Amino acid sequence: MDQIVLKRQAQEIHAEGRLLVEAKDGGVALLDRGGVIWIAEAKDLMKQTHDDAAFAPFDAKSLAARVLTELPHGFASLSTTHYVICYNTSREYAQWCGSLFETLYKAFENFWKRQGFKLSAPEFPLVAVVFADRQSYSAYSAADLGTAAASIIGYYSLRSNRMTMYDLTGTATAKSRKRPGSIAAEINQILAHPEGERTTATIVHEATHQIAFNCGLHTRFSDVPRWFSEGIAMYFETLDLRHSRSAGGIGNINRVRLGDFHTYLKRRPADSLRTLLTDDRRFSDTQKTVDAYAEAWTLTYFLIRQRPKQYVDYLKILCEKRVMLWDPPEKRLQDFTQAFGDLRKLDTEFVRYVQRTL
């Protein structure tokens, strides 16, 4: 294993794990035993050593203990088959989250098996941190999200490999009054409202990212095109959460994204597909983000339904991407056309499919 000491905001951070990258300028990227990736520029790297011990990821118990030391007082943990859930809300809500995540995990696994793509088992237990209320969640998440923490209800961090969210039912203030089974009833009440469906879809979206980046579909900090990773996460958004132990709804038409795309079609430029494939900045541009997400979902739906074998071929190309190496736009286009053929022909077929079928 490798050990580094880095300086971060006037603090010394000690990390031990496996080097992913050692740059020519002296910078490093290290994967620690809990799944966190530490990226240090040469100027911030204070010390670097190496020993002969084999890299050994933390097991669920050790990882839970590690995460709890980093959270505010009052958090507890529970483990499921694939997850470590750290929470300071009711245990019942944490268990509901665990059931939901495991249902999604199994559905994800089964989906890619049907597509002919073999996933790998996660190297680390998947960590989810669940806060009791939005205020404490926002305060904690500000370090990752900045001012956006107040408007984002949950997120997956590529760096920490953790998902962070809060209790949608606000159960922390009434733990002692909760009757067994009441959390599921409250969740179903939330889902009965149209806005609740989008709220919970966000949780599924972020949890899908976490699974994808841990089961061999994507590699963290590699050049995975944003349309591809976001398209998959949106494809799974339609999971029916009213029945947390079933996997119904995955792959259904995402009405919100489809509606946005039909609106976009009226002013969609001729080079839209090309820029979607090559320019991730569309997803962070506030003037273009809604259109980018809509086109990413619609393209993903079209390719999985109409070009499933080629879609898996393209996925296999992306799986070979190395950490911290970024392709130029021309290489991204080359990878895509290698799998799907002529871009203009595909775009014509794509738009025709949407207009005639969706």
N, C-alpha and C positions, 0 to 999 in steps of 0.2 A: 504494500500500500504506500501511497504518497501522502505526505503531510505538508501543509502550507500554513503560513501565518500572513494574513493580509490586513492592511489598514483600510478601514471603512468608516468614514465620518468620525474621526478621532478615536475609534475603537480598534483594538486588536482582535481579530477573529482567527481562531484556530480550527482548521478543517482537515479531516483525514478521509482518504478514499482512493479513487482511481482517476488518473489524469486522462482527460478526453482530448485535450489539445495543449500543445506546448509551442507557442508561436516563436518565430524567429527573433522578434523584438523582446522576448523574455516574458511575455504575458502567458497566462495559463487558464484553462478551464478544468475544474475538478468536480467529479461527481462524488458526493460524500455518502456515507453508509445509510443515510436516511432518505436518499434520493434528491437532495438539494444540489443544484449546480452552482458552484462558486466561480465567477469569472473575475480575474484580477489582472489589471494592466501591470506592466513591469514596474512602474513607479509605485504601485500599491503593494507589491509583493515583498514582504519583509524577510521571509525565510522559506526555504523549500528543502525537504528531506525525503528519503525513501528507505523502506525496509523490506524484508523478504516475506512478511506476513501476507497471506492470501486475502484478497478483497472479500469481505463478508458483509452483505447488507444486514441491517438490523431486522430482527424478527418483529412480529406485531407488538409484543409486550415491550421490547426495548424501544421501539419507535414511538409507541404511545408515551412512554416515560420521557423520551427526548422532547416530543412536541409539547407536552404539558409544562415543561420547564420554560417554554417560550411564550406561554399564554398567561393572561391575567389569572389571579387567584380565583378558585372556585370551579375550575374545569375538572371534569372526569372523563373517562374514556370507556368505550366498549369496542369489541372486535367482531367482525363477521368473517365470512370465508375469505374475502378479498380486501376488506376495508378496516381501517382504524378510524373510529369516529370520536373526536374530542368535542365535548359540549359543556355548556353551562346552563342549558335549558332542561326541560324534563327528560328523563330517561326514555319515556314513552315516545317522545318526538324523535329522539336520536335513533331509537329502534325502527321507527317508521322510515326514517331516512335510509338506514341500513338496508331495510327490505326493498325500498325503491331502487337503491344503487345496485344491489345484487340482481334484481329483476332486469335492470338495464344492462348490466354486465353480461348476463346470460343471453339476453336478446341480441346484443352486439356480437357475441361469440357465434351464435347460431346463424346470424345473418351472413357473416363473412364466410362461414363454413359452406353455406349454400352457394355463395358466389365463387367458391373454389379457391379462396385465399386462407392460408393457415396462419392464425395468430400465434403469438408467443405468450407464455405466462408472464405476468408482471414480475420484475426483479424485486420490487419493493411492495409492501402493503400500500394500498391507496388510502391517502389521508384526507379526511373531510373534517373541517372545523366548523361547528355550528354554534353561533352566538344566540343568546336568549332574546335579543331585541335588535332592532335596526340601529339604534343609537350607538351601542357598544360595538357592533359590527363595523359601522362607518368609521368610528374612531380608530379601530385596529387596522382597517383596510386602507386608511389614508396613506400609509407608507408605500403601498403598492399602486393605488389608484389615484392618489391626489384628491382634488376636489370632486372627481367623478364618483368617489365612494358613496356619496349621498344619493346617487341616482342608479347605481348598479346593485342588484339584489343578490348577486352571487358571482363568483369568478374562479377560474382555474389559473394558477400561476405556473408558467413554464419553468421559472427559476426554482421555486420551492417544491414543485410537483404536487401541491396541495390545492384542494378546493375549499373555498371559504364562503359561508352563507349565514343566514340567520333564520330563526324560527318564524315561519310565516303565520303561525297562529297566535303568537305572543303568549305562550303558555307559562313563561317563567314567573309571572306575577301570581299565578294561581295553581301552582304545582299540587298543593295539598288538596285542592278541591276537585281535581280531575278524577273522573271515574275511568276504570279500565275500558279501553276501546274508544274513548271519546276523541282522541287525537285524530284518528282516521275519519271520524264523523266531521270534525272541524275542517279537515283538509277537503273533504267532499263538498262542504259548504262553500269553501273558497273557490273550488273548481266549477261550481254551479254558475258563477258569474263570468261573463266574457273576459273581463280584465284578469281574472284569476287564471284562466287558461294560458295567457301569455306569460304571466308571472312564473308559473310552474314550468312552462316550456323553457324558460331561461335556465332553471336549475338542471333540467335534463340536458340542455345544450352544453353547459359547462362540464357536467359529469361525463358526457360523451367525449369531449376533448380530453379529459383526464384518462379515460380508458384507451382512447386511440393512441395517445402518446406513451402509453405504458405496455401496450400489447403488440407492438411491432408494426402498427399501421403508419405511424409517423415517428420521426426521431426529433427530440427536442433540440432547438437551435440548429436545425439543418434547413436547407432551402425547400421547405414544403410550401407550395403556392397557397396563399391565403384563401383563394376561392375553393381550393380542394378541401382544406381542413374545416373551413366554415360550412361548406356545402354538406359535408358528412354530418357535422353537428346539427345542422338544421334538418337534415333528413330524418334524424332520430327525435326531433322535437315533438313529433306527433304521438309519442308514447302516451297511452291512456292512463293517467295517474289515478283515476278514480278506482282502479283495481290494481293496487301496488304489487300484487303477486302474479299478474299476468303481463304479457308483452304485446298486447293488442295495440294497433294504431301505428306502429313503426312503418315508415315508408308511405303513409297516406299523403294525400295532397295537403301541403301546408298552405292553407287558404290565405293567411296574411302575406306570406312571401309571394305567392302566385298573384295576388291582387296588386302588390307593389310592382311586380314585373310587367303585368299588363298595362299599368299606368306608364311605366318606363318605355315600353315598346313604341308608344306614340312619338317619342323623341329620341329613341335609341340611335346613336351614331353608327356609321358603317363599321368603324373599327372597335366597337364595344367588346366583342369577344377577344380580340387581340389584347386590348389593354387589361381586360379582366385576368387573362392568363399571365401577363408579364409585369403588371404594376400593382403591387399590394397597397400602394398609397390610396387607392380608391376606397379602401375599407376604413381609413382613418380620416378622410376628408369629409367634414360635416356636410358638404354640399353634394357628396356622391355616395355616402355610406349606405343609405337605404337602397339605392339602385344596385350597388355592388352586392349586397347581401341577397337581394331579390334575384339577381341574375345568377349568383353562385348556387342558390338552392335550385332554381329552375334548370340550370345546366346539369347539376348533379342528378336530379330526378330524371331528366331526359337520357343521360348517358347510362345510368343504372338500368333503366327500363328498355332502352333501345340498343345500347352497345355494351352489354354487361361484360363480355369477354375482353373487349378492348379497354374497358374501364379498369379491370383487374391488371391487364398488361401495363397500363399507365401507372397504376399503384405500385407495381413491382419496380418500375423505373425510379419512382420517388423514394422507395425504401432503401435504395442504394446511396442516397445522398449522405454526405459526411457532415459531421458537426462543424459549425462555424465556417462553412464554405458557401458562398452565395453565387448563384449562377447569373450571368447577364441575361437580358431579355431574349436574345437570340437563342440561347441554350434552352430556356423554358419553352419557347415555341417549337424547337426541334424535338424536345421530349414529348410534347403533346402530339405533334403531327406524326411522330414515329408510331404512336399507338392508334391514333384516330384518322390519319390521312389528311387530305387537303383541308385547310382551315376554312376557306370560303365555302366549299361544298357542305361541310359540316354545319356551318353557321346557317346556311339556307335551310337545311333539313331541320335544324333545331328550332328556328323561328316558325317554320311551317307546322311542326309538331305542336308547338304551344298554341298557335292560332286555331288549329283544327281539332285538337284533342283536349286541351286544358282550359 
